[in-house]
Amino acid sequence: MIEVLLQYCDIIDEEIIAYEKLGELYAEKEQVLIHGNGESLYVVDEKIVNQAEVIDKVNVKRIDFCKNSLDDENITLSDIIEKTKTENPQLSEKFEQQQKRIKDLSKELSKLEKSHQELIKHGMAIVDKTMKIILDVVSPQSQQYDKSGHNVKCDESMISSISEEV
């Protein structure tokens, strides 16, 4: 039974490594978003999608292993920790460390994802404002200017030091 649990431990290590790699890619994506490098964004997103596929494969491998070797595909890491506490405290401690690392990675990835969303939202707001400025310059609203470019809404009663020649 110890050999089977050691194999399970190795699969969990694979999963942790895959999530750490995803975290590195998320950090890289954050830098790309900050610097506004659109071409690099596509490359990083492709790497993230590929890493997500690796994580899916490791997850399937873990589920298959649990189903075939532990006779329970729904067994959790907490269940295994409880089972190994009395039989093998050292192995139980290793599983606890793995569980803590997975929780920490989960929090880090969630934080990075929220940061990405905020960066994208901010970028979209800036793009909207820039486009509005460009559109206002390129096509001023017709009701503000006449054919000769004079401001139609100019208030004649307003006193000004500048007088317009007609």
N, C-alpha and C positions, 0 to 999 in steps of 0.2 A: 504494500500500500504506500510506503514511503517513496518508492521509486515513481509511482504514478503521481503523487503530490509534487515531487520535484519536477516532473515534466510539466505539470500544470503551472508551477512557479516560473518555469522558463517561458511558457506561453504568455503569462502575465507580464514578464519582463519585455517580451517582444511588443506587447501592446503599449507598455509605458514608453518604450523607445519610439514607437510610431506616433504617439501623442506628443512627445517631446519634439520630434521633427516637425509636426504640424504647428507647434508653438513657435518654432524658429521661422517657419514660413509665414505665420501670422505677423511676427515681428518685422520680417522683411516687407510684408505687404503694408504695414503701418508706415514704414519709411518711404515706400513708393507713394502712398497716398499723401503724406506730408509734403513730399517734393513735387507732387503733381506730374509724375512721369507716367503718362498713359500707356506707352508702349510696354514698359516694364510691368505694368499692372496685369496685362494679359498673360505674360509669362509666369508671373507669380501665382495668379489665379489658376493657371493650368497645373502648376506644381501642387497647389493645394488640393485640387480635384484628384490628382493622381495619388496624393498622400491619403486622402479620404478613402480611396479604393483600397489602399494597403491596409488601412485600419479596418475596413469591412472584412477583408480576407482574414486578418488576424482574429477578428471577432467570430467569424464563422469557424475558424480553426479551433478556437476555445470552446465554442458551443458543441462542435462535433466531438472534441476530446472529452468534454464533460458527459456527453450522451453515451459515448462508447466505453470510456474508462471509469467514469464515476457513476454511471447509470442514472444520471439526472442532468438533463441539459439546462435546467433552470436553477442549478445550484449557484449560490452567490459566494463572493469572496468572504463575506461575513460568516456564512455557514461553514466554510472551510476553516476559517480561523477558530471558530468554536469547536469543530471536530478535532483540530490539532492541538488545542491548548493543553489537554491532558496527555495525549500520546507523544507529542513532540513539540515542546515549548519553543525551541529554537526555530523550527519551521513556522510555527504560529507567529512568532515575532517577525520573521521575514515577510509573511503574508500581511501582517499589520503595517509594516513599512511600505509594502507595495500599495496597499489600500490607501494609506495616507498620501502617497505620491500621486496616485490617480486622482484623489480628491483635490489636491493642490493644483495639478495640471488642469483639471476641469475648471477650477476657479480662474486660473490664469487665462485659459482660452476664452472663457466667457467674458472676462474683462477686456481682452484684446478685441473680441467681436464687437462689444459695445463701443469701444474706442473707434473702430473702423466705421461703424454706423454714424457716429457723431462727426467724424472727419468727412464722410461722404455727404452728410446733411449740410455741413458747413460749406463744402465745395459747391454743392448745388445752389445754395443761397447766393454765393459769390457769383456763380455763372448767371443766375437769374438777374441779379443786379447789373452785371456787366452787359448782358444782352439788352436789358431795358435802356441803359445809357446809350448803347450803340444804335438801337432802333430809334430812340428819340432824336439822335443826331442825324441819322440817315433820312428819316422821314418824319419831319416835324408835323405836328397835327395841323391840318388845313385851316382850322378855325382860329388859330393863333396868328397867322400871317396872311397878308393879302398878296396879290400877284407880284408886287414890287418888293416884297420881303419886309414890309412894315408891320409892326405888331398891331393887330386889330384891337386887342384888349387894352391898349394903352389908355389910361384914364386921363382925359383932357384937363380935368380940374386939378390934377396933381401939379404942384409947382416944382420946377426942375431948373437947375442951372444950365442944362443942356437943352437947346431948342432945336427942333428938327426942321431942316429946310425942305420946302415942298417944291 
